[in-house]
Amino acid sequence: MTYRRFGYGLLLCALGVALAVVATAPGGASSAGAAIQSGDDMLGGAGFAFDPYWPKPLPDNWTLGNVVGVAVDSRDHIWIVHRSGSLNQQERGADADPPLAECCRPAPPVIEFNQEGDVVQAWGGPSHDYEWPQSEHGIFIDHLDNVWLAGSGGNDSQILKFTRHGRFLLQIGAQGQGQGSNDLANFGQPAEIDVDPETNEVYIADGYGNRRVAVFDADSGEYRRHWGAYGNAPTDDAYTYDPDAPLSQQFGRPVHCATLSADGLVYVCDRVNDRIQVFQRDGTFLDEVLIAPRTLDFGSAFDVDFSPDPEQRYLYNIDGMNQKVWIISREDLSIVDSFGFGGHRAGGFTAAHSLAVDSGGNIYVGETLEGKRVQRFVRQ
């Protein structure tokens, strides 16, 4: 059992990734699409360039609220879920009755983009057929192109499954019915979802109210198993993260992601505890890595995805407090690089929240709170 505390210092990649150098325009100013250049192994090195042309302007005078989920499907299309209700009066002036201004209207909550940045379709919202989340949070597209959604509102204790065109398929749990971290039927403000194509089981990072990973059958919705940090039975005891205290034997709140690798390992974002824990499918604890462990408040482990090589050699973690992407070797969980900076400037991060990687290794980052956008970083 290995414990690692890396802090903010970066380790050089054992594969020989060179030190990152920021490409600048003549005269020393950063160019509009400046890449952070690195060594020959661009899967691991921070060799990514911000793409200022993706996505294209939204149609129909739409604008985005808090972007709280990003996913990539089998077509290499990019999906987001955002909170249209987070837009203030000035941001939705055209939607008022009577209109306050020419701009703008809330976009539908679920949006599918193609690689060119065009909107392919958009849908979602309340219906009598299911209980739409009070506060949207998390999206996943499974191996059959079904769309899974979670919600972190105060009464959200359900997850939803739809076809890619928005036809309702399944609800697991019932709104307002959560009974804590050992509930076998409901959730507690679930944050994120993943589906195992081999076992057809859905893994839920559960979440903002509860402190566990929960696993259910992806078709029937039947309960399978759940666990807490280190594979322990979860509790709902009050807890505050202290970077100088012994490592907590329980997850903090929120448990922000539960993401499966191609070889069947489960990577869990224990956000407030500044760590990512690794498990087997049955909840057996394998290893963990601490990310900037003196990060307080929101924490540093928000969401993860993998490099697209067959071995998935690298794990990418979006850190919404330090506003960067950490690049981690899956072999030994060493931090090999990072990129990103804070701020509202294009290419920077404001409340970076969600991350997904397409088959070309391009990274998509969704931003919540005042960020309210999704950005693409192209692998060089």
FENURLIN-V158215 format. One record per residue. RES is the residue in three letters. PHI is phi as a letter, one per 30 degrees, with the letter a starting at -180 (999 if undefined). OMEGA is omega in radians with two decimals (999 if undefined). Layout:
res=(RES RES)
phi=(PHI PHI)
omega=(OMEGA OMEGA)
//
This chain:
res=(MET THR TYR ARG ARG PHE GLY TYR GLY LEU LEU LEU CYS ALA LEU GLY VAL ALA LEU ALA VAL VAL ALA THR ALA PRO GLY GLY ALA SER SER ALA GLY ALA ALA ILE GLN SER GLY ASP ASP MET LEU GLY GLY ALA GLY PHE ALA PHE ASP PRO TYR TRP PRO LYS PRO LEU PRO ASP ASN TRP THR LEU GLY ASN VAL VAL GLY VAL ALA VAL ASP SER ARG ASP HIS ILE TRP ILE VAL HIS ARG SER GLY SER LEU ASN GLN GLN GLU ARG GLY ALA ASP ALA ASP PRO PRO LEU ALA GLU CYS CYS ARG PRO ALA PRO PRO VAL ILE GLU PHE ASN GLN GLU GLY ASP VAL VAL GLN ALA TRP GLY GLY PRO SER HIS ASP TYR GLU TRP PRO GLN SER GLU HIS GLY ILE PHE ILE ASP HIS LEU ASP ASN VAL TRP LEU ALA GLY SER GLY GLY ASN ASP SER GLN ILE LEU LYS PHE THR ARG HIS GLY ARG PHE LEU LEU GLN ILE GLY ALA GLN GLY GLN GLY GLN GLY SER ASN ASP LEU ALA ASN PHE GLY GLN PRO ALA GLU ILE ASP VAL ASP PRO GLU THR ASN GLU VAL TYR ILE ALA ASP GLY TYR GLY ASN ARG ARG VAL ALA VAL PHE ASP ALA ASP SER GLY GLU TYR ARG ARG HIS TRP GLY ALA TYR GLY ASN ALA PRO THR ASP ASP ALA TYR THR TYR ASP PRO ASP ALA PRO LEU SER GLN GLN PHE GLY ARG PRO VAL HIS CYS ALA THR LEU SER ALA ASP GLY LEU VAL TYR VAL CYS ASP ARG VAL ASN ASP ARG ILE GLN VAL PHE GLN ARG ASP GLY THR PHE LEU ASP GLU VAL LEU ILE ALA PRO ARG THR LEU ASP PHE GLY SER ALA PHE ASP VAL ASP PHE SER PRO ASP PRO GLU GLN ARG TYR LEU TYR ASN ILE ASP GLY MET ASN GLN LYS VAL TRP ILE ILE SER ARG GLU ASP LEU SER ILE VAL ASP SER PHE GLY PHE GLY GLY HIS ARG ALA GLY GLY PHE THR ALA ALA HIS SER LEU ALA VAL ASP SER GLY GLY ASN ILE TYR VAL GLY GLU THR LEU GLU GLY LYS ARG VAL GLN ARG PHE VAL ARG GLN)
phi=(999 c c b b c i d d c c d d d d j d d d d b d d b d e i j d d d d c d c d d b d d d d d c d d c b c d c d c b d d e d d h i d b c c d d c a b b b c d d i d c c b b b c d d d d d d d d b e d c d b d e c a d c b b d d e d c b c c c d d j d d d a a a j k d a d d a c d e d b e a j b b c d d c i d c c b b a c d e c d b b b b b b d d c j d d c a b c i b d i c d c j d c d c b b b b h d c a b b b d d d c h c c c c d b l d c c b a c b b b d d c d i d d c a a a c e h i d d d b c d d a b d b d c d e e d d b d d c c d c a b c c d d c i c c c c d c d d d h a c c c b d e d j d d c a a b c c h d c d c i d i b c c a b a c d d d e d h d b c c c d c d c c h a c c c b d d d b h d d c a a a k a d k d e e j c b b h e b b b b b c d d i d c c b c b c h d d h a b b c b d d d)
omega=(-3.01 3.06 -3.09 3.03 -3.05 -3.10 -3.06 -3.13 -3.11 3.03 3.06 -3.11 3.14 3.12 3.04 3.10 -3.12 3.08 -3.10 3.08 -3.12 3.11 -3.12 3.11 3.09 -3.13 3.04 3.13 3.13 3.10 -3.02 -3.13 -3.01 3.12 2.91 -3.02 -3.13 -3.05 -3.02 -3.07 -3.04 3.04 -3.10 -3.11 -3.09 -3.13 -3.07 3.10 3.05 3.13 -3.08 -3.07 3.14 -0.15 3.04 3.08 -3.10 3.12 2.93 3.09 -3.13 2.97 -3.07 2.91 3.13 3.08 -2.97 3.07 3.09 3.13 3.09 -3.12 -3.08 3.10 -3.01 2.99 -3.07 -3.12 3.01 2.89 -3.14 -3.12 3.13 -3.14 3.14 -3.13 3.12 -3.04 -3.13 -3.10 -3.11 -3.03 -3.12 -3.10 -3.11 3.13 0.02 -3.13 3.10 -3.06 3.08 -3.13 0.00 3.10 3.10 3.02 3.01 -3.00 -3.08 -3.11 3.06 3.08 2.97 -3.09 3.13 3.14 3.07 2.99 3.10 3.10 3.09 -3.11 3.04 3.14 -3.07 3.11 3.07 -3.10 -3.07 3.14 3.13 -3.10 2.99 -3.14 -3.07 3.12 3.02 3.09 3.07 3.09 -3.02 -3.04 3.07 -3.13 2.96 -3.07 3.13 -3.12 3.06 -3.14 -3.07 3.05 -3.04 3.14 -3.10 3.09 -3.08 2.92 -3.04 3.10 -3.14 2.88 -3.11 3.11 3.03 3.07 -3.08 3.14 -2.96 2.91 3.04 -3.07 -3.13 -3.07 3.10 -3.05 -3.10 -3.09 3.08 -2.95 3.08 3.06 -3.10 -3.08 -3.04 -3.12 3.11 -3.10 -3.07 -3.00 -2.99 -2.98 2.94 -3.13 3.13 -3.11 -3.13 -3.07 -3.07 3.07 3.12 3.13 -3.08 2.96 -2.92 -0.26 -3.11 3.06 3.11 -3.05 -3.04 2.83 3.13 -3.08 -3.13 3.01 -3.01 3.10 -3.08 -3.05 -3.13 3.14 3.08 -3.09 3.03 3.11 3.06 -3.12 -3.13 -3.11 -3.13 2.97 -3.08 3.02 3.07 3.13 3.08 -3.07 3.05 -3.10 3.07 -3.08 3.14 3.13 3.03 -3.13 -3.10 3.09 3.06 2.98 2.95 3.02 0.08 2.80 -2.78 3.05 2.98 -2.92 -3.08 3.00 -3.13 3.13 2.94 3.04 -3.10 -3.14 -3.01 3.11 3.04 -2.81 -3.04 3.09 3.04 -3.10 2.99 3.09 -3.08 -3.09 2.83 -3.10 -3.08 3.13 3.07 -3.11 3.14 -3.00 3.08 3.03 3.05 -3.12 3.13 -2.90 3.04 3.08 -3.11 3.09 -3.06 -3.08 -2.98 -3.07 -3.01 -3.05 -3.12 2.93 -2.94 2.98 -2.97 3.09 -3.06 -3.13 -3.05 -3.00 -3.04 3.09 3.10 3.13 3.06 -3.07 -3.03 3.05 3.08 3.02 3.09 3.00 3.04 3.13 -2.95 3.03 3.13 -3.07 -3.09 3.14 3.03 3.08 -3.04 -3.10 3.03 2.97 3.10 3.09 -3.10 3.06 -3.10 3.12 3.10 -3.08 3.02 -3.09 2.96 -3.09 3.05 -2.90 -3.00 -3.06 3.04 -3.09 3.10 -3.03 3.07 -3.13 3.09 -3.05 3.12 -3.08 3.04 -3.09 -3.13 -3.12 -3.09 3.08 3.00 3.13 2.97 -3.10 3.10 3.06 -2.97 3.09 -3.07 999)
//
